[in-house]
Amino acid sequence: MTIQPRVLVLSEDLAIRQTLLGLLPAAGFSSASLGDIPAAILVGCRASIAEAVLAAAQAVSRKGCNLPLILVTSQGSEDLAIEALRRGMSNYLRLPLTAVQLGQAIEPLLAKRAQNSPGDCMIGAGQAFRGIRNFLLRVATFGSNVLITGETGTGKELAADFIHSHSARAARPFVRISCAAIPDSLIESELFGFERGAFTGALASQDGKFKLAHGGAVFLDEVGDLSPYAQAKILRVIETGEIQRLGGKQPHRTDVRIIAATNQNLEANPGFRKDLYYRLNVARIHLPPLRERSEDILPLAESFRAEFDRKIGCTSNFTAEAKQLMLAHQWPGNIRELRNIVEAAFIDPGPGADGALDLPPRFVGLCRVPLEGNWNACYSPSLRRAGTRAGQRVNFTGHE
């Protein structure tokens, strides 16, 4: 069976959307749903780009490490073409359009993406990060199942994206499953699909997530939260390579790579099946917390600052005090917390000069670290009473 790269079509215009969906099969592609990470994204419009549609397309593109965006319009103009390029579109097409023309527009973008490493999605400067990245690249070349461990916010989903993007399955679907969000009563229908009439309201047959991921990969996020019943179902799929729709009589073959992630110690978890653990724990990757990667804090913060600069359309730089505070912080929420604080700094920039970015007052109070390291000059009495001094790590959320 030939696996076709999946393309997401987004448009407020129903006629344009149906036209593009109709062209995809003849162009050698299948359609993706909004919850998946596709190979490329088509944004349809008439004479102008709908902001809501563009925002949704850009969000999916970022999740997939800058997926190609292609604008397709029925009422094109030179101004619209310029606007499309300015808004990050990789190509610009006008309707009417043939399947051959659509394929000729998408294929080079996929080929270019396959050649270029999406390393911008993995940012770091330290030796530990370089070792992790090199191991991720090695894991990507194999078809083995993967288990990614680490604290909340360390970038486990990003690592899974990175592995898939560098693998031979990169142009195939990457389907994410939140293991904590699916109750046992829905596990079979959600993961494996269902036949018409399998239950009340099942008016038509529907594929499950494993079928949608055929030829690609399934990401089991927080796999440690799976119930014993769900664990048994996942284990059987891994062992047999087959799925069976709810209400169906015949099993169907499926070819998926399993990438699982957890913040738990599955070996010590009595509620997690050992046989499933051994099936998942083939390629094992542990992502260290950000407090153990202090050399990566500022590069990550700068990447987030640049991201929000582009989004807002401004130019900013962190103050020296902000950088010192970031290096002193313990980051219990890891990379996710760092990104949130940088975003909050744009929302509440403080009294600094234009372009000077301080951390939000609610995170650091009134304390500003002097450049010479004279901590007695801080405005925060609580920090002075605690005897805080230069070089000591401080967690401004109250955890030392």
GIJO-V280470 format. One line per field, one symbol per residue. burial: b if it has 24 or more other C-alpha atoms within 12 Angstrom, else e. A space follows every 50 residues. Layout:
BEGIN
burial: ???
END
This chain:
BEGIN
burial: eebbbbbbbbbeeeebbebbbebbbebbbbbbbbebbbbbbbbbbbebbe eebbebbbebbbbbbbbbbbbbbbebeeebbeebeebbbbbbbbbeeeee ebbebbbebbeebbeeebbebbbbeeeebeebbebbbebbeebbbbbbbb bbbbbbbbbbbbbbbbbebbbbbbbbbbbeeeeeeebbbbbbbbbeeeee eeeeebbbbbbbbbbbbbbbbbbbbbbbebbebbbebbeeebbbbbeeee eeebbbbbbbbbbbebeeeeebbeebbebbbebbbbbbbbbbbbebbbbb bbbbbbebeeeeeeebbbbebbbbbbbbbbbbbbbbbbbbbbbebbeebb eeeeebbbbbbebbeebbbeeeeebeebeeeebeeeebeeeebbbbeeee
END
